[in-house]
Amino acid sequence: MPVPWAHVVGLAAGYGLRRLRSWPLPGRRSVHHVLGWTVVGAGGHLIVQSVLAAARLDLARPERLVTAYPYSVSRNPMYLGWALLHLGVGLATGCGWIIATLPATAAWVNLDIRREERRLAGAFGLEYERYRAAVPRYLALSSHPGAGSQQRRRPRQRAAAAQREGGQMR
């Protein structure tokens, strides 16, 4: 399983800063524990599901796209799982420093993801472009139930139209 070094560095930096100067989160510690471990569990579950979906692939040189759950909901569920794990550790420990490192860590991971997307587009061409048009990079956020599927409908329609027009994406 690939470990995103950005999160390892972010968590270590947060822990190191905590040792230098305490920055506790406001509120009850018991609430931090419940919320934090719930988020850690959700992140861990997403990571495990991602690994299981890609179990038979060399992720450094994949011979096919993984599009089964959870990759059907997010193009980057493993990275999303690590972000949840990072946030959950910060909440569970009540450490503001660990949570404060998350934005910089997410920016670093986003750069890695964009490099990976270029590599996948080069390796899989139109197949990847269709997948990219149909599945959000992270998650489709919506303000009401059912909006996510409506938001993704246009990219899917564009991908289908591109396929009918000989594979050219607009």
Secondary structure in CASP SS format (residue, H / E / C, confidence):
PFRMAT SS
TARGET T0000
AUTHOR 0000-0000-0000
METHOD secondary structure of the structure
MODEL  1
M C 1.00
P C 1.00
V C 1.00
P C 1.00
W H 1.00
A H 1.00
H H 1.00
V H 1.00
V H 1.00
G H 1.00
L H 1.00
A H 1.00
A H 1.00
G H 1.00
Y H 1.00
G H 1.00
L H 1.00
R H 1.00
R H 1.00
L H 1.00
R C 1.00
S C 1.00
W C 1.00
P E 1.00
L C 1.00
P C 1.00
G C 1.00
R C 1.00
R H 1.00
S H 1.00
V H 1.00
H H 1.00
H H 1.00
V H 1.00
L H 1.00
G H 1.00
W H 1.00
T H 1.00
V H 1.00
V H 1.00
G H 1.00
A H 1.00
G H 1.00
G H 1.00
H H 1.00
L H 1.00
I H 1.00
V H 1.00
Q H 1.00
S H 1.00
V H 1.00
L H 1.00
A H 1.00
A C 1.00
A C 1.00
R C 1.00
L C 1.00
D C 1.00
L C 1.00
A C 1.00
R C 1.00
P C 1.00
E C 1.00
R C 1.00
L C 1.00
V C 1.00
T C 1.00
A C 1.00
Y C 1.00
P C 1.00
Y C 1.00
S C 1.00
V C 1.00
S C 1.00
R C 1.00
N C 1.00
P H 1.00
M H 1.00
Y H 1.00
L H 1.00
G H 1.00
W H 1.00
A H 1.00
L H 1.00
L H 1.00
H H 1.00
L H 1.00
G H 1.00
V H 1.00
G H 1.00
L H 1.00
A H 1.00
T H 1.00
G C 1.00
C E 1.00
G H 1.00
W H 1.00
I H 1.00
I H 1.00
A H 1.00
T C 1.00
L H 1.00
P H 1.00
A H 1.00
T H 1.00
A H 1.00
A H 1.00
W H 1.00
V H 1.00
N H 1.00
L H 1.00
D H 1.00
I H 1.00
R H 1.00
R H 1.00
E H 1.00
E H 1.00
R H 1.00
R H 1.00
L H 1.00
A H 1.00
G H 1.00
A H 1.00
F H 1.00
G H 1.00
L H 1.00
E H 1.00
Y H 1.00
E H 1.00
R H 1.00
Y H 1.00
R H 1.00
A H 1.00
A H 1.00
V C 1.00
P C 1.00
R C 1.00
Y C 1.00
L C 1.00
A C 1.00
L C 1.00
S C 1.00
S C 1.00
H C 1.00
P C 1.00
G C 1.00
A H 1.00
G H 1.00
S H 1.00
Q H 1.00
Q H 1.00
R H 1.00
R H 1.00
R H 1.00
P H 1.00
R H 1.00
Q H 1.00
R H 1.00
A H 1.00
A H 1.00
A H 1.00
A H 1.00
Q H 1.00
R H 1.00
E C 1.00
G C 1.00
G C 1.00
Q C 1.00
M C 1.00
R C 1.00
END
